[in-house]
Amino acid sequence: MQGDKAGSEKVKVVIYHESRVVRKGIASLLLQSPDLTVIDLPTQETVPKKDREGRGADVVLLVSELTANLPADKIQNIKYTHPDAKIVVIGVSGTENESLEYIKAGASGYVLPGGYLENLVDTIRTVNRGEVSCPPGILAILFERIASLQSRLEIMHDNELSTLSNREAEILKLITDGMSNKEIATYLNLELQTVKNHVHNILEKLKVRNRREAVACTRKLGLVFGTNKS
């Protein structure tokens, strides 16, 4: 199968595993694809200067191990030596927790243990294009996690909106309508400093940094004017 870079510059891959035998075995499989090449590193702990500067990897293939350090530590070490490379993980257990931990740590691709060589090669090509790749089952779990997180965030912000007083809710509505503090003060017949104090309280209660974020929060959640406590 022809790769995305077949006939042009090859995708440079580094394989991380403690065993040189394992690295050589995986390398021999990857080199069956004409668009891939493997950079062989003398050790897994240090990367020679010549490899960092002149032969930097496009993709780092990390072979997970049951006894190795945490995913976040592995990914951090790889990003230190290969800051521009994408990271693909070959899982050892294929469990939901393992895959999600590597993805959260910064991996762009995850391949189940016992998968086909074609899947691994396709994943390497995909992440080299700047995309992400993982098995459909893991992708479904990721979508579920994102939806759950979004729901929790909306509930949290909704609770924060409910802490606004009637006056604060009124001023927030006017901010959302595009009014400045001075315009709000004139419209509501309030002192400018009073409006500024209300705006400060609104930002604190909504846990946002500025008026723009307050407006975005309000529009997203659909604040109903005049229903909050006084």
Secondary structure as GFF3:
##gff-version 3
##sequence-region A 1 230
A	DSSP	beta_strand	11	16	.	.	.	ID=ss1
A	DSSP	alpha_helix	20	30	.	.	.	ID=ss2
A	DSSP	beta_strand	36	39	.	.	.	ID=ss3
A	DSSP	alpha_helix	49	53	.	.	.	ID=ss4
A	DSSP	beta_strand	59	63	.	.	.	ID=ss5
A	DSSP	alpha_helix	71	81	.	.	.	ID=ss6
A	DSSP	beta_strand	86	90	.	.	.	ID=ss7
A	DSSP	alpha_helix	96	105	.	.	.	ID=ss8
A	DSSP	beta_strand	109	111	.	.	.	ID=ss9
A	DSSP	alpha_helix	117	128	.	.	.	ID=ss10
A	DSSP	alpha_helix	136	161	.	.	.	ID=ss11
A	DSSP	alpha_helix	166	176	.	.	.	ID=ss12
A	DSSP	alpha_helix	181	188	.	.	.	ID=ss13
A	DSSP	alpha_helix	192	206	.	.	.	ID=ss14
A	DSSP	alpha_helix	211	221	.	.	.	ID=ss15
###
